[in-house]
Amino acid sequence: MKSVPKLIRRFVGIMFLSSLLLIILNFALLCIYTLNQAPNGSPWITAQEVADALSQNENGYILTEDTALELQNTDVWAILIDNRTMKVVWQTEKLPENVPISYTASDIASLTRGYIDGYPTFTGEAENGLVVLGYPKDSFWKHMWPSWDYNFIANLPKTVLSVFAINIALIFIIYVIANSKLLKSVKPIVSGIQALSTNEEVHLREKGLLSELAVNINKTSDILQTQSRQLRKRESARANWIAGVSHDIRTPLSMVMGYAGQLESDMQLSEDNRKKATVIVRQSERMRNLINDLNLASKLEYNMQPINPKKQNLIAVIRQVVVDFINMNIDEKYMIEWETDETLTSCPVCIDKDLIKRAVSNLIQNSINHNKQGCHIFVRVISENNVCTVVVADDGVGATDEQIKKLNNTPHYMVCNEKTTEQRHGLGLLIVKQIIFAHNGKMLIKHSEYGGFEVDLSLPMTM
């Protein structure tokens, strides 16, 4: 059930990423909005610029033309309050009638931080007084009591982080509650799919958000179980049939071979009849070997052949197979050469000795069967990277690239050819492959370095 926590982590990760992106987006928008509002602090600067641009002569106070035009364009009025008399000694045109012309100290303190009759006011310090600018009533909002608790400002970063953490926690709780039903529905679905992959019977509750998917999984499980039962039944019938036929054929075949052998050695028969008896013996031996191969292949396929692995020196096992073939006095046109490096004295593996010998014997016999004109057969054992490899190669007719590809990828080697009376059943290579796979090894068919056919059998080394 590793997938469900992974799914939950994905949901939580998406939720946290969404929250983080939302916070970053809000912060960016706040910064952009604040920067756009930053120029609104310019009224204080403008008030000081007006105070600096205001000069006095014998006729009174004069404001520069550019500054006066700027005030007019922005619909701003201005006054100058004298420091000594606390009265207005200069004003712009179109001054509202309800703007006082004399002030007290408390009035000046009030207008500095607030308004005059609803007009937001901003001040600038002139040489002999205080310049006051009055903006339209709906242009600015002024905070009249800008004082903050010290501890509040000092703890503001911590407070902001706490608020963010609380918001994220609330979002997480809401998210989990909203998706709890989905997660409860996903868990059995994932378990069901995993069970299907191992051919287990599955039956899920067909309720919840994913009920339709549960129904389909249940139907799939029923179909797979039915197919599995039918397949096991067919396989059992086939294995029993092969075993029964093999058993029933052995007795009459032994009688045929026995009588044919007697006729072959009966000197009272003509030479021609004795040759016919020899053919009967050889063909009967082929039939017996075919039956044995078929029975062994069937047992290996259905794990009915007992495997008795023991620690063995693979070099000694394979050398014995080569010696046995040499002692069989096979035709002189088939030369078997032992090419294992003399410095390699031990290659420990855990194997069933008899089955491995059978596999290598099949490969040597395969080279003999497919090279009627004769060939050299080369056998060696290699040890590399904790793997022992048995190589059986020849310099015979070999095989094409297409044939080798099929041999490596086809699960069986059955070959029927209507143009020849001797059908090539291919059980030899099939048995080799089954024996090696039963030992957790690998089999590779390829072109040999001698121009013929080669099979490599790799087995894990035992320490």
DOZA-219948 format. One record per residue (C-alpha): residue number from 1; x, y negated, z negated. Coordinates in steps of 0.1 Angstrom, whole numbers. Last residue first. Layout:
// residues N
R   n    xx    yy    zz
R NUM     X     Y     Z
...
//
This chain:
// residues 463
R   n    xx    yy    zz
R 463   304   179    20
R 462   279   192    46
R 461   283   180    82
R 460   251   171   101
R 459   247   191   133
R 458   252   181   169
R 457   246   205   198
R 456   260   193   231
R 455   250   210   264
R 454   270   208   296
R 453   265   217   332
R 452   290   215   361
R 451   317   191   373
R 450   344   199   348
R 449   336   168   327
R 448   302   183   322
R 447   270   166   334
R 446   244   162   306
R 445   221   179   281
R 444   220   166   245
R 443   206   184   215
R 442   203   169   180
R 441   203   183   145
R 440   179   185   116
R 439   185   223   113
R 438   150   231   127
R 437   157   206   155
R 436   188   228   164
R 435   168   260   165
R 434   139   244   185
R 433   163   230   211
R 432   181   263   215
R 431   148   282   218
R 430   136   258   245
R 429   170   262   263
R 428   166   300   265
R 427   128   299   271
R 426   134   283   306
R 425   109   307   323
R 424   128   309   355
R 423   107   332   377
R 422   126   360   395
R 421   106   369   427
R 420   115   336   443
R 419    96   313   466
R 418    67   309   442
R 417    88   289   418
R 416    76   285   382
R 415    96   265   356
R 414    88   263   319
R 413   113   242   301
R 412    92   227   273
R 411    91   193   255
R 410   104   175   286
R 409   127   146   279
R 408   162   160   280
R 407   155   187   306
R 406   136   161   328
R 405   166   137   327
R 404   190   166   335
R 403   169   176   365
R 402   167   140   378
R 401   205   136   374
R 400   210   168   394
R 399   222   200   379
R 398   254   220   375
R 397   267   243   403
R 396   295   257   380
R 395   323   241   361
R 394   309   250   327
R 393   302   234   294
R 392   292   245   258
R 391   300   218   232
R 390   293   223   195
R 389   292   191   176
R 388   299   186   139
R 387   288   153   125
R 386   304   134    95
R 385   317   107   118
R 384   334   130   143
R 383   341   168   142
R 382   343   186   175
R 381   338   223   183
R 380   347   238   217
R 379   334   262   243
R 378   344   261   280
R 377   328   285   306
R 376   346   290   339
R 375   323   299   368
R 374   310   328   389
R 373   291   330   422
R 372   259   338   404
R 371   261   306   384
R 370   227   300   368
R 369   226   332   348
R 368   262   329   335
R 367   258   293   324
R 366   225   303   306
R 365   242   332   289
R 364   267   308   274
R 363   238   285   263
R 362   218   314   249
R 361   247   327   229
R 360   251   292   214
R 359   215   293   202
R 358   216   329   190
R 357   248   321   170
R 356   230   292   154
R 355   200   314   145
R 354   222   341   130
R 353   242   316   108
R 352   212   298    94
R 351   230   265    88
R 350   245   241    62
R 349   276   228    78
R 348   313   227    70
R 347   338   220    99
R 346   371   236    90
R 345   404   243   109
R 344   406   213   132
R 343   444   212   140
R 342   439   239   166
R 341   416   216   186
R 340   387   237   199
R 339   391   247   236
R 338   380   284   236
R 337   378   295   272
R 336   352   319   287
R 335   359   332   322
R 334   330   345   343
R 333   343   360   376
R 332   356   389   356
R 331   321   402   349
R 330   313   407   313
R 329   334   431   292
R 328   311   426   261
R 327   343   419   240
R 326   346   385   256
R 325   310   377   247
R 324   316   388   211
R 323   348   367   208
R 322   329   336   220
R 321   301   342   194
R 320   328   348   167
R 319   345   315   176
R 318   311   297   171
R 317   307   310   135
R 316   343   304   126
R 315   342   268   138
R 314   309   262   121
R 313   323   270    87
R 312   292   279    68
R 311   271   266    39
R 310   239   285    39
R 309   205   279    56
R 308   179   307    55
R 307   153   296    80
R 306   122   318    81
R 305   105   318   115
R 304    68   309   111
R 303    74   272   115
R 302    47   270   142
R 301    71   262   171
R 300    99   284   156
R 299    76   314   155
R 298    64   308   191
R 297    99   304   204
R 296   109   337   186
R 295    81   356   201
R 294    87   343   236
R 293   124   350   233
R 292   118   385   221
R 291    93   391   249
R 290   117   377   275
R 289   146   398   261
R 288   124   429   264
R 287   113   420   299
R 286   149   414   310
R 285   159   447   295
R 284   131   464   315
R 283   144   447   346
R 282   179   461   339
R 281   166   496   331
R 280   143   497   362
R 279   171   486   385
R 278   193   513   371
R 277   165   539   378
R 276   164   527   414
R 275   202   531   416
R 274   198   567   402
R 273   172   574   429
R 272   196   562   457
R 271   225   582   443
R 270   203   614   444
R 269   192   630   412
R 268   210   659   397
R 267   235   636   381
R 266   209   624   356
R 265   225   592   340
R 264   201   567   356
R 263   172   592   351
R 262   179   593   313
R 261   181   555   312
R 260   148   552   330
R 259   132   575   305
R 258   144   555   276
R 257   137   521   292
R 256   101   531   300
R 255    96   546   265
R 254   110   514   249
R 253    86   493   271
R 252    57   515   260
R 251    65   507   224
R 250    75   471   227
R 249    44   460   247
R 248    19   462   219
R 247    41   442   194
R 246    48   414   219
R 245    11   413   229
R 244     1   410   192
R 243    26   383   184
R 242    17   363   215
R 241   -20   367   207
R 240   -15   357   171
R 239     5   326   181
R 238   -22   317   207
R 237   -51   322   183
R 236   -33   302   156
R 235   -26   274   180
R 234   -62   274   192
R 233   -76   272   156
R 232   -50   246   146
R 231   -61   225   177
R 230   -98   229   169
R 229   -92   219   133
R 228   -71   189   143
R 227   -97   178   169
R 226  -124   179   143
R 225  -103   160   118
R 224   -94   134   144
R 223  -130   129   154
R 222  -141   126   118
R 221  -113   101   110
R 220  -122    80   140
R 219  -159    79   129
R 218  -148    68    94
R 217  -125    42   109
R 216  -153    28   130
R 215  -177    26   101
R 214  -150     8    80
R 213  -145   -18   108
R 212  -183   -25   108
R 211  -182   -28    70
R 210  -155   -54    70
R 209  -173   -81    49
R 208  -188   -56    25
R 207  -203   -22    28
R 206  -195    11    47
R 205  -176    26    19
R 204  -146    45    34
R 203  -143    82    42
R 202  -109    93    54
R 201   -95   128    60
R 200   -57   128    62
R 199   -39   130    96
R 198    -9   111    83
R 197   -16    80   105
R 196   -53    82    95
R 195   -43    78    58
R 194   -25    46    66
R 193   -56    33    84
R 192   -78    42    55
R 191   -55    25    29
R 190   -55    -6    50
R 189   -93    -6    52
R 188   -95     1    14
R 187   -74   -30     7
R 186   -90   -53    32
R 185  -125   -54    16
R 184  -112   -64   -18
R 183   -90   -90    -2
R 182  -121  -104    17
R 181  -141  -105   -15
R 180  -113  -123   -33
R 179  -111  -149    -5
R 178  -132  -177   -20
R 177  -120  -170   -56
R 176   -84  -170   -45
R 175   -87  -202   -25
R 174  -106  -220   -53
R 173   -79  -210   -78
R 172   -51  -220   -54
R 171   -67  -254   -47
R 170   -71  -260   -85
R 169   -35  -250   -91
R 168   -23  -273   -62
R 167   -43  -302   -77
R 166   -30  -295  -112
R 165     6  -295   -98
R 164     1  -327   -79
R 163   -14  -344  -110
R 162    15  -332  -131
R 161    40  -345  -105
R 160    23  -379  -106
R 159    23  -380  -144
R 158    60  -371  -145
R 157    68  -398  -120
R 156    46  -423  -140
R 155    61  -416  -174
R 154    81  -448  -177
R 153    53  -469  -161
R 152    27  -455  -185
R 151    51  -458  -214
R 150    55  -495  -206
R 149    18  -503  -205
R 148    10  -524  -175
R 147     3  -561  -170
R 146    -9  -577  -138
R 145   -40  -595  -152
R 144   -53  -615  -123
R 143   -49  -589   -95
R 142   -56  -610   -64
R 141   -78  -599   -35
R 140   -70  -617    -2
R 139   -87  -630    29
R 138  -124  -631    20
R 137  -123  -665     2
R 136  -103  -682    29
R 135   -68  -692    17
R 134   -60  -721    -7
R 133   -23  -732    -9
R 132   -11  -751   -40
R 131    21  -772   -39
R 130    34  -780   -74
R 129    51  -813   -83
R 128    79  -837   -78
R 127   105  -817   -59
R 126    80  -789   -47
R 125    75  -755   -63
R 124    52  -732   -43
R 123    18  -719   -53
R 122    -7  -693   -40
R 121   -45  -696   -43
R 120   -73  -672   -35
R 119  -104  -694   -29
R 118  -133  -684   -52
R 117  -137  -718   -68
R 116  -100  -721   -73
R 115   -85  -685   -77
R 114   -61  -663   -96
R 113   -26  -661  -109
R 112   -14  -696  -101
R 111   -50  -709  -103
R 110   -53  -700  -140
R 109   -19  -713  -151
R 108   -26  -746  -133
R 107   -60  -749  -149
R 106   -45  -742  -183
R 105   -20  -770  -178
R 104   -48  -794  -169
R 103   -58  -804  -135
R 102   -70  -833  -114
R 101   -84  -835   -79
R 100  -108  -805   -82
R  99  -117  -784   -52
R  98  -155  -785   -48
R  97  -153  -808   -17
R  96  -133  -783     3
R  95  -102  -800    18
R  94  -108  -805    55
R  93   -75  -824    60
R  92   -45  -816    39
R  91   -38  -829     4
R  90   -14  -852   -14
R  89   -13  -868   -49
R  88   -36  -844   -66
R  87   -34  -851  -103
R  86   -14  -836  -132
R  85    -1  -871  -139
R  84    35  -862  -145
R  83    41  -831  -124
R  82    20  -843   -95
R  81    -3  -817   -79
R  80     2  -813   -42
R  79   -27  -798   -22
R  78   -31  -773     7
R  77   -58  -759    29
R  76   -56  -727    49
R  75   -76  -720    81
R  74   -48  -699    95
R  73   -44  -721   126
R  72   -45  -753   105
R  71   -19  -740    81
R  70     4  -732   110
R  69    -2  -766   126
R  68     8  -783    94
R  67    40  -763    92
R  66    49  -772   128
R  65    41  -809   123
R  64    62  -813    92
R  63    43  -825    61
R  62    44  -861    50
R  61    39  -875    15
R  60    33  -912     9
R  59    37  -944    29
R  58    71  -954    14
R  57    85  -919    21
R  56    80  -884     7
R  55    87  -849    22
R  54    68  -816    24
R  53    87  -789    43
R  52   101  -774    12
R  51    67  -772    -5
R  50    52  -758    27
R  49    79  -731    28
R  48    72  -723    -9
R  47    35  -718    -1
R  46    44  -697    30
R  45    66  -674     9
R  44    38  -669   -17
R  43    13  -664    12
R  42    38  -638    27
R  41    27  -609     4
R  40     2  -599    31
R  39    32  -589    52
R  38    34  -557    31
R  37     0  -544    41
R  36    12  -526    71
R  35    41  -512    50
R  34    15  -500    25
R  33    -6  -483    51
R  32    24  -465    66
R  31    36  -454    32
R  30     1  -442    22
R  29    -2  -423    55
R  28    32  -407    49
R  27    22  -397    13
R  26   -11  -383    26
R  25     7  -363    53
R  24    33  -350    28
R  23     5  -340     4
R  22   -14  -322    32
R  21    17  -305    44
R  20    24  -292     9
R  19   -11  -281     4
R  18   -11  -263    38
R  17    22  -246    30
R  16     9  -235    -4
R  15   -23  -220    11
R  14    -4  -204    40
R  13    21  -189    15
R  12    -8  -176    -6
R  11   -25  -160    24
R  10     8  -144    35
R   9    16  -132     0
R   8   -18  -116    -2
R   7   -12   -99    32
R   6    22   -87    20
R   5     6   -75   -12
R   4   -19   -55     9
R   3     8   -42    34
R   2    28   -24     8
R   1     0     0     0
//
